[in-house]
């Protein structure tokens, strides 16, 4: 069985709690644990920066969930590793964000086999935002699909 990590990126402030809240929601989902035969590790990381590389170590598949500044509040967007590695400044709500950590990990050849990023658009990142039921349901369906795809890959 391939180990999987679902990591909520964020902080305890405003819209930046979005990734944490999403992980808390997913932790409660029995179908997700059954689907993965209990091989999913859930984590919430407080603005990890370069420490994200340590958090991802030892996993074959990592799904990152993070708030994305701008866009339509509550919209769930899957962002490819390629897009992240070519990220334009300002996409993250963090100073040293996910894209920068992944770029460093790529240079160090220390990234997991599979990395998926799910961004939840929060509009103005300075404003309070907590994901609504529709957003969390959409997120859960996307996570199911990613886990299935990963587990079925050779």
Secondary structure, 3 states (H helix, E strand, C coil): CCCEEEEEEECCCHHHHHHHHHHHHHHCCHHHHHHCCCCEEEEEEECCHHHHHHHHCCCCEEEEEEEECECCCCCEEEECHHHHHCCCCCCECCCCCHHHHHHHHHHCCCCCCEEEEEEEECECCCCCCCCCHHHHHHHHHHHHHHHHHHHHCC
